[in-house]
Amino acid sequence: MRKTAIFLFVSFCLLLALPAAAQDTSAPKFDSADCMFTVPTGQKPDCGYVSVPEDRSQPNGRTIKLAVAVFHSDNPNKAAAPIIYLEGGPGGSALEYLSLTFADRYAELLKNQDVIIFDQRGVGRSEPALDCKEITDYTINSLDKILTIDEAVQQGNDAATACANRLAGTGVNLGSYNSAENASDVNDIRIALGYDKLDLYGISYGTKLALTIMRDHPEAVRSAIIDSIFPPQVTNNDAPLNFERSLSVLFKGCAADAACNKAFPDLEKVFYDTIDQLNANPATFDVLDPTSHQKLPVKMDGDSFAGTIFQALYATEIIPSLPKNIYDVHNGDTRFLSLWTLLELSQLDAISIGMNYAVQCTEELPFDTTTSIDAVLAKLNPKLVGFARRNGIDDSQLALCSTWNKAKPNPIENEPIKSDIPTLVVSGEYDPITPPDYGKATAANLSKSFFFEFPGMGHGVIPSSPCAFSIAQAFLKDPTTKPDASCIADMKEPAFIVASATTAKIDLEPFTSDSGYTGVKPKDWKEAAAGTYARGSNPLDTAAISYQVLPGGNVDLVLPVLSAQFGIKSDTATTHDANGLKWRLLSGELQNIPVNLAITDDNGKIYMILMLSNAEDTDALYEALFIPAIDAFKIKP
């Protein structure tokens, strides 16, 4: 999970398939169009579509449209080759939340070269997108149900089958949504945009795509950066074993840390006991439906708890709090589970899950057998078998895949890729899905590669590590020379959190809003949405402050609505005078998240300052941020 999740979560809390055309046999071209996503502040990309064959073996077949954005560097000495980002998943959209990820992930790269960001075939803004409402509905509808493993597997397979049948019924050739066609798409984008070579930058599945491009279109590649590597010679069948390895790193890391070991002794035993505990007596809590904003009851068993920890290990920023989170759940505190469930629900639309099934059923599961699947389950800790089977490590997937792709797999899709293209290979020590050994094995077949493992890091190293990012920048300047990686020696294991975190000092800076007011905001917090600033120290950090202006009406008219929406207790209001405005101060709780609201009206407009916080730092943020924000707020004359 990357930093995008932080802003998706905060923004939610605060702000609560087209037919394919006949194929054009001419060279690929870029057709300009309005940007199909929210453009990052201050940027002016060239947006449009590149039409490509759906199935290149059918010269007179359908075409599909790839959504592409080109950000041009204003550096007069920029590199000739642009960098093209390859999203993970498979099925993840790079464009969907680009306005939230651009500053952290791409802005520095843009200083030295053009940056190309696109949605892969079958994904997001590209057409068609292989979205599966059937699977989303199954996920939502099963939240309050405790299903046996067999029931969960069958119902999940039924939803996936229904999605495949619907997509195929619209004319989609599901067997053509694979890494080889995806790689040829990237080459066609290069040609359409007029570039001679590309620098590839892939994370997770994006690394497999990068390797496939290096294999099939080496002439198109100047260099490659692959982060959290998923090479072709492995399949997803080993995912639960990789999770168990990551858990072992976590347990040993806590045990080796004196404070963590004292606060959370026998962490491994407590984790596995919690699985048993919740399988016998599931946790119950409510979450808000990100679409309807209605409360949804949730029942979570031990297998799903294991899945939550699996997903959390992706996020480097949250690894330090995992021992405490595990103990909290074991002791009956469901706040971590409810926040994580809400986070996952808010991202259901961020991945075109049909593309995920299409790729896996074309080039991964066909190389698995009942014997190989059973062997993994037999080797796995028995208490993780339920988690594994509920997440696709089950021989029923072999039959399911016949719905998605009936063709025999190409053996090349299960073979290591050898190349002499300069490649930077990076892995994270705690990564639960693509372990460092995958990176080492991949680098061994790349004659001009540099491999680095980063301590304390999860999945997606470069976006979460200034050290890794600096190494990537050095590599891009000269891909043939080993970059200086001395900063790795200064990196440490996670600083495990053993008690409720204290709030760091907040530096406030003035700002002026286009909505007709001035105020102050935290200097180092990110703007997650217009007028909304989020601390974002980890994916579950809910601390944020939002300034909003509503036209017309008065406070008494909107308070009942706000009370219902944000859990505000309107009968406990106090008043606060500042700069000629009389504010009403209220508090409440939303999804176990403390809420503070200041509201006033003036000349037919309603002004609101809304603060979310974590339970442990509400009081500190109230004094250091909320009250100063009210005192600094002035309406422009």
N, C-alpha and C positions, 0 to 999 in steps of 0.2 A: 504494500500500500504506500503510495507516494504522498507528497504534501498536498496534492489536489484534494485528498480526502478531508483535510483540515477545513478547507474553505467551503467544500460542498456541505459539510456538516454544519458549520456555523451559519452559512447562508440559508440553509433550510430552516434552522431554528429561528432565525431572525425574520426572514422574508417569506418565512413559511411560503407498398413497393411499386415504384414506377415501372411501366413496361420498358423492355429493352428494345433498341432500334435495330434495324438491319445493319450488318457490319460494313464499315467503310474500309476498303482494302488499301487505302493510301497510307502514307507514313503517319504515325501518331501526331496529333496536334493538340495544342492547348487552346481551349475555348474560354475566353474571359467571361466572368459572371460576377454578380454581387457576392460578397463573402457570405458563406452559408453558416457562419458562426459569429459569436461576439468577438470583435477585433480587439486585441490588447491595446490598452491606452497608449497613445503616442505612436502607434505603428500604422503603416499604410501598405499592407501586402497586396500583391497581385493574386487574385482569387479566380478560380475557374475549374473546369473539368477536362480531364483527358479521357477520351473514349478508347477502350481497348476490347479485344475479342473476349467473350466469356470463355470460350474453349478454342484455343489456338490450333487444335487439330481439325477444327471445322471452319475452313476458310470462308464459307458463305453463311456462317452462323450469326448469332446475336452479338451485340456489343453491350458493354456496361460502362458506367461513368464513374471515374475516380475523382473525388473532391480533393483539390490541391490548393495550397497556399504557398506563395513564394515571398519571403521576407528578404529584401535586398539590403545588403550592408552599404553604408555610406562611406566606408573606408576606401579612399582612392587607391590604396595598396592592398586591397583585399585579395585573398587567395582565389585562384581561377576556379577551383572546384568548390561547389556548395556542399554543405552537410545536409543529409536527408535523414530525418528521424523515422525509425521503424518501431511502432508501438507494439506492446506485448498483448497477451491474451491466450491464444489468438482470439480476435474479435474486439479488442479494445479500440476505442476511438481516440485519436490524437487531437482532433479538432473540437470535440464536444465541449471541453472545459479549457480551451487554449487560453482564454483571457485570464484564467487563474494560474496557469502553469508557466506562461511565457517568461515572466520576469525572472523567476528562479532557474528555469531550465535552459532557456534559449538566448536570453538577452546578451549575455557575455559572448556567446558564440558568434552572434551577429556582428560584433565589433570587427571580426576578422574575415568573415565570409558570409555569403548568402546562406539562408536557412530555408529548407523545403520541409513542409509539414503536410501530411496528407492522411486521409482515411483509406485504409486498405480495401480491396474488393470485399463486398459483403458486409461492410462495417459503417456505422455512423452516418455521415453525410454523403457517402458514396451511394450509388444507386445500381441495383437494389441493395438494401441493408437486410441481412439475414437475422432480423429480430424475432424473438420467440415470445409472444404474449402468453402462449400456453404455459411456458415454463415460469414466467413471472407470476401468472395467476396461481400456479401450483405452489410457488414459494410463499405467496401471501396467504393463500387459503389453508396452508398446512402449519402456519405459525402456532395456532392454538391446539394443535393435535399432537398426540404422542403416537407415532406410528412404529410398528415393528420394523426391523431392518428390511425384511422381505416386502412389507407394504410400501415402505419409502422407496425402495429400489423400483418396484413395479409402477408406482404412481409417477415417479420421476421419468421412467422410461416411456410411459404412456404419453406424458406431456411432450417429450422430445420427439416421439413418433408422430404425434399430431402436428407438431410444428413442421417436421420434414415433409409430411404429406401436403400440408397447406402450401409451403413454399414451392414444392415440385409442381403443384397444381397451377401455380401462376406462371409456369414455364422456366423456373430457375433450374439450371443444371447443377445440382449440388456437388457432383463429382469434380467440377471445375474450380471449386473454391478451395485451393490448396497452396502450398508454399511455392511450388514450381511456377504456377501461373502468377502468383503474387510477385515472385522475383522478376518475371518477365514484365509485369506491370511497372515495376520500378525502373527497369531499363527503358520502357516506353515513355515514362515520365521524363527521364533524362533527355531522350531524343526530342520529345515535344518541346521541352524548355530550352533546347539548344546548348546543353552543357556537354563537354567532352568526357569528363570524369566526375565521380561522386565520392565524397567521404560518407561512409555509412555509420550510423549511430543507432544501435538497437539494444533494447532492454528486454529480458525474459524471452518470450516467443520472438520478439524482434531480433534476437541474436540468431535464432534458427533461420529466420528470413534472410539476415545478412549473410550467413554462411551459404545459403542456397544461391544468393546473388553472386557470391564469390565463385561458386562452382559453375553456375550456368552462364554468367555474364561477366567474366573477369575483366574484359576490356572496358567495362563501365566503371571500375572501382579504382580509386587512388589509394584509399586506406579504409580501415574499418575499426570501429570501437564497439566491442560487445561486452555487455554488462549483465551479469547473472545469467550464465550461459545454459541454454537448452539445446544440445547438439542433436543432429539427426539420428545418431546411432543409439539413442536411448528413447524410451517411451514413458508415458505418464504412469505406467504400472509401478514404477519405483517410488512414486510420490509419498506414500505413507512411510516407507523406510527412510526417505530423506527427512520427513517430519520427525521421526523418532531420533534421527541423528541430531537434528537441531535442538530437540528437547534435551538430549544428553548434554549438549554444549551449554544450554541454559542452566540445567541442574548443577553441572560442574562449576560453571561460572559463579553461581550464587554460593555454592559450598566453599569456593576459594576466597570469597569476599567475607571478611570477618563480620562486618555489620550485617550483611545479607543473611549469612548463615545463622547468626544469632537471632535475627528477627523472624526468619523463615526456615527453621531447621527441617531436615528431611523433606525438602521440597518435592523431590521425585515421588515419594510415598504419598504426600498430600495431594499431588496432582492426580495420580491414578486412583486414590481413594475418592476424590471428588467426582471422577467419572462414575464410579460405582454408586456413590451417594445420589447423584442426580439421575442416574438410570433407574434407581429405586424410587426416588421422590423428586420429580422434576421441579426446577425453579419456575415460578410464575411471576410475570410482570407485564406492564403495558408499554407499548411504543406508539408513536404517532405515525400514521400512514402518510408518507411524504406527498401523496397525490391528493387524498381526501382530507387530510389533517384530522382525521378521526382516530380515536384510540383503538389500537388493536391488541387484544389479549395474546400473550405469548406463553407457551410452555416449552421449556428447554431441558432436554435430557442430557445425560453425560456424553453421548456421542457428539451432540451439537456443541456442547461446551468444549470438547476437544477440537472441534472444527473452528471455534472462535479463537482458541489459542494458536492454532495453525495459521490462521489469517493474521493474527496480531504479530506473529514472529516475522512477517514480511516487513513490518514498519520499524526501522532502526530507532525512531524517536520514542517508540513505546516499549521497546525491549527492557529498558531499566525498570519499568513499573510492573512487569509481568509477574515476578515472584509475589509482590503485594497483591496484585489482581487475583492470582490463583488462591492465595490465602483468604482474601475477602470473600470470594465465591464459596470457598469451602465453609466459611463461617456464616453463610446465609445472606451476604450483602450482594444484591443483584445489580447494583448501579453500573458496574463494568459491562455486564451482559446486556443491559438495556441500551446503553450508549452505543455499544458495538453493533447491536442489532439494528438500531436506527441508522447508523452509518452505512451499513450494508444495504438497507432498504433504499436509502437516498441515492445509491449508486447502481441500482438495478438497470437503469437505462444507459449506463455508461459502457456497456459491452453488448455487442451483437452476438448472443450466445449461439445462434445458428452457425455462425462462422467457426466458432469453437468446435462444435460437433462435426462440421464438415471437414476441418483439418484433421481432427483426431481420427475420424473414421476413414480417412484417405491414407494417412501416412504414419499413424501410431498404433491404433488398435489392431489393424490387419497383421501386425508383426507380433502380437500377443496371442497366447493360446490359453485354453482352460488350465493347462498344466502350469504355465508360467504365472498366471494370476493366482492360482491356488498356492504356488510356491511362495509368493510374496506374503500372502495372508498367513501362511504357516510360519514364516520367519518373523512376522511382526509380533510385537507385544500383544497378547490376546485382548487387552483392554482397549486397543486401538483398532481392532478389526471392525467394530461397528462403524466407527468414523470412516474407515477406508471404504467399506462397501457402500455406505450412503453417499460417498463422493466418487463413485465411478469405478472403483477397483472391484469389479464383480464380473463374472463371466457372462452375465446376461447382456453386457455391453457389446459382446461379439455379435449377437443376433440383432441388437438394436442398430448396429452400424450398417447392416444390409439395407436399411431404410434410407440411410444418408448417402451410401455409395456402394454400388454393386460391383464395380470394376476391381480387378486384381491390382494390388499395390505394385508400384515400381520398386524393385529391390534397392535401387540407388538411394531411396528415401530413408533407408535404415543403415546407411554406411557413413563412416567418418569422412569429413571433407578435408582434403589436402589442398594447400594453397601457399604461394609465396607472396601474397599480397600483405603488406605491412598491417599488423593487427594488434590492437591493445585489448587485452583480455583481463577483466576484473571480476572478482567474486567476493561475497561477504561471508564472514565466519558463521553467522547465525542463520543464513538463508535456509528456509524450511523446504524449498521446492527445487532449487538449482544449486546443489552444494558445490564447494570449491573444487572437489574432485572432477566435476564436469568441466570446469574451466581449465584445469591442468591437462585433462585428456584432450580437450580441444586444441589447446596451445601446442601440444606435442605434435600435432599434424600440420601446424602452420609454421613454416620454416622461418618466417620473419615476424614472429610474434613476441610480445612481452606480456608476461602474466604476473598479476599482483593480487594477493589476498589481503583483505582489510579486516582487522580485528574489530569485534563488537558491532559489525554491520549486518543488516538483514538483506532483503531483496531490493535490487535497484540501488547500487552503491553510489554512483556518480551524483545523482540529484540530492543525496543526503550527506555527502562528505565533501567539504571544501578541499581536503587533501586529494581525494580521487578526482575532483573536477580540475584541480591545477595540473595533475598528471595528464589528464585527457587533453587539456589545452596545450601542454608542451608537446604531446605526441602529435597533435594536429599540425603544429608548426613544422615539425620534422619527423614524419612517421618512420624514417629509416634509422633513427637514433634512439636508443633506450632513454626514456624520459627520467629525469631526476625524481626518485620516489622516496627520498629521505624523510619526507613528512610522515610516512607510515610508521616509522620508529617512534614518533611522538604520540601516536594514537594509543588509546588505552581501552581496556575492557569496559563494558557498560558500568556506569556509576549507579548501581542499583538503589532504588528509592525504598527506604525502610520505614518512612513515616510520611505523613501528609506534607506535601511540599509547601514551603513558605513563598510568599510573593516577593519577587525581586523588585527593587526600586523602579518606579515608572517615571521616565522622562517624558514630559508633555511638551508639545510644540503647537503653535497657533496654526489655524487654517481658515480659509475663507470658502464658503460654499456658494455654488451658483444658485442655490435656493434662497439666498438673501439673508444669511446669518454668518457670524464668525464664532469660532470656538477653539477648543484645544483637543488634541488627540494624542495617543501614545506614539512616541517617536519611532519605535522599532516594530510596531504592529503593522500587519499587511492589510491593505484594503481588499476585503473579500467581496464586497458589493458596494454600490454607490452609497456613500455615507456610513459604511459599516467597516469597522476595523477589528481584526482578529489577532489574538496573540499567537495562536497556532504552535505552541511548543511541542505538541505531539498530536496525532490524529484524534485523540479524545479530549483535547483541551478545548473547553467550551467558552473560555473567556473572550468576550467581545463587547464592543460598544457600538451602538447604532444611533445615528441622528436622522430623524424623519420629519417631513413636513406634510400635513394633510390640508387640502383646501376646504373651506366652508365649515359650518357647524360649530360646535363648542365641545368642551371637555365632557360635559355631562352626557352628551349624546353618544360619544364613542367609548366611554369607559365600560359599559356593559359588554361591548364587543371585545375589547381588549382583555377584560377579565376572563372571558370564556376562552380566548385564543391563547393567552399566555399564563393562565392560572393565577391572575392577579387578584389579590384580596382587596376589593375596593372599599371595604368597611374599615380598613386600618390605615387610611391615608393620613399623612402629616403634610404640613406646608413648609415651603422654603422660599424666601424672597431673595432675588438677585437681579440686578440691572433693570429694575422696574417691572420685572415679571414675577408673578406669584405662581410657583410651581406646586403641584401636588405630587408627593412622593409615595409610591406604592411598592409592594413586593409580592412575590408569589413563587411558584415552582412549575416548571414545564419539563416533563420527561426526567424528573429528578434533578433538573438543572435550576439553580437559584436564579430568579429574575428580579431586577430592580427597574422601576419605571418612574421617570419624571415627565410630567405632562402639563402643558399650559396652553392658553389660546391668546391671540392678539390680532385684532383687525381681520377677523374672519378666517384666520388660519390656526391650525393646531400644530404645536411643536412638541416633539417627543424625544427623549433621550432614554434608550433602552440598554441595560447592561445585563449580560449573561456572565456567570462565573462558575467556578468549581466550588463545591461545598466547603472545601478546606480553606479557600482564600476569599470568600465573599466579604467578610468584614474588612479585610485589608484593602481589597479593591474598592469597596464602598468609600473609604476615607481617602485613598490615594488617587482614585480616578473618577468615581461617580459624582461626588460632591464638587471636586474641582471643575468637572465638565459643566455642571450646572452654573457654577459661579462665573465661569468664563463665557457663557453663551450670551451673545448679543445679537439682536435683530438689526440689520443694516437700515439706516434711515432712507 
